[in-house]
Amino acid sequence: MGSLPLELFQPLDPDVFIKESHAVVDFIADYYRGIEQYPVRSQAEPGYLSKLLPDTPPIFSEPIDTILEDIKKDIIPGLTHWQSPNFYAYFQANASTAGFLGEMLCSGFNVVGFSWISSPAATELESIVMDWMAKMMKLPSMFLFSGGQGGGGVLHGSTCEAVVCTLAAARDKALTKIGHDSITKLVVYASDQTHFTVQKASKIIGIPPCNFRVIPTTAYSGYGLTADAVRSVMEEDISQEFTPLYLCATVGTTAIGAVDPLLELGQVAKEFGVWFHVDAAYAGSSAVCPEFRRYFDGVELADSISMNPHKWFLTNMDCCCLWLRSPTELVDSLSTNPETLRNKPSDAREVVDYKDWQIALSRRFRAMKLWLVIRRYGMAGLMEHIRSDVGLAKHFEKLPRFDDDDDDDGLKMNIRLLDAVNSSGRAFMTHAIIGGRFVIRFAIGTTLTEIRHVDATWRLIQGIAKGLLLADHS
Ligand SMILES: Cc1ncc(COP(=O)(O)O)c(C=O)c1O
């Protein structure tokens, strides 16, 4: 066995960096050029990869070309192609050139801006970008650093983290008043359309699972949560000596994009003194267009708002914006001050130390990525991005003619149809159960989707449906 010539081991040599990163960029560009040749949903079987890769890691260095070949041969077949123009499943996870370049810069600098002093530009750019983003979405000035009312924002990796942190702040604020032993009395409220992340977060912060209220919605309210329903559940809880803690409203539910009425719900939240969080992970980006901003009316009553630029805002994973009316409450809950991290600006409380606004200590320079996206595309480009996707969705809406066929056969046929479309590899959609009915979702919004893809997928769906019906009747 040979020995490694350590003097040659230079993992950050700029010349090698140029050569190998160019090879990777070329590889990714080829991937995008040919993305439509792959089955949208991976057709791999569970465990496929362990049959292809060696059991043990290599002892010696391998060339980048060999590794890229293996990615093509072994990894790509196991990818579900979220950037395919024929991906209509779950939710959008927009990639873009600016998002990619921002991610590259974030990774290239690889700074860890947990406190201001550990990388001042990372912290300050994040605060500026959070204010920019809030201005683009026309959020009330109380959520901006520059609003002068104590508000501000932070970038997290996911909505789940944002919800955990805001729930922790709400919990600690409440328990300071009613005593720490009363945690079993705290209750969290959401609708049957709220993303499960809220239930998970409430469990993580120690709310007993039986104190998570899932309030039903109906077609009558467009599957939005009604203020009356929330009020009556809260009154019932109070009569049982529980303490309402946190209400989550959603702008754009994951399953069908339902919108909860923020104004009415915010008023109920104020009435009962509960923390009011607005989850706009999925549809929040639409607020940059004036014609969609109305869905945020009432947001001024929120204690916190979150949205994911990594969904529908051309920002490659991961990036979640969280704004707070009173970040001090979050910091009170999450801050620690170990001696090793002490420094003058932090001790003087002159600066933002984002380690106290999140769960982890370490953090990525995500602001660089969002800043690049906003600068490269500008407000005009970003509005165009949202509008063109909404236009495609409206176009699709006009195509199908639905039978209101709600029987068992209809349900089974829909399940078979979805399975057949996804197995064809030519499109990928997912389902939801809404009001007890099985619904096939057609979630338009990948960066590469054009009208021709929507039309072709509709023809595919029709063709497969006809084939299934004919097979049943032959
Ligand atoms: C409305 C809504 N909330 C929360 C989430 C979860 O987001 P994350 O994966 O960033 O935690 C999603 C993801 O689909 C969502 O659509």
PDBQT file of the ligand as one rigid body, heavy atoms in Angstrom, charges set to zero:
ROOT
HETATM    1  C1  LIG A 501     -47.505  26.233   3.991  1.00  0.00    +0.000 C 
HETATM    2  C2  LIG A 501     -46.230  25.517   4.349  1.00  0.00    +0.000 A 
HETATM    3  N1  LIG A 501     -45.727  25.625   5.583  1.00  0.00    +0.000 NA
HETATM    4  C3  LIG A 501     -44.599  24.995   5.942  1.00  0.00    +0.000 A 
HETATM    5  C4  LIG A 501     -43.914  24.184   5.070  1.00  0.00    +0.000 A 
HETATM    6  C5  LIG A 501     -42.671  23.487   5.524  1.00  0.00    +0.000 C 
HETATM    7  O1  LIG A 501     -41.585  24.209   5.095  1.00  0.00    +0.000 OA
HETATM    8  P1  LIG A 501     -40.088  23.775   5.470  1.00  0.00    +0.000 P 
HETATM    9  O2  LIG A 501     -39.801  22.558   4.695  1.00  0.00    +0.000 OA
HETATM   10  O3  LIG A 501     -39.270  24.960   5.068  1.00  0.00    +0.000 OA
HETATM   11  O4  LIG A 501     -40.050  23.525   6.951  1.00  0.00    +0.000 OA
HETATM   12  C6  LIG A 501     -44.391  24.037   3.766  1.00  0.00    +0.000 A 
HETATM   13  C7  LIG A 501     -43.724  23.149   2.810  1.00  0.00    +0.000 C 
HETATM   14  O5  LIG A 501     -44.312  22.651   1.898  1.00  0.00    +0.000 OA
HETATM   15  C8  LIG A 501     -45.572  24.721   3.400  1.00  0.00    +0.000 A 
HETATM   16  O6  LIG A 501     -46.093  24.596   2.168  1.00  0.00    +0.000 OA
ENDROOT
TORSDOF 0
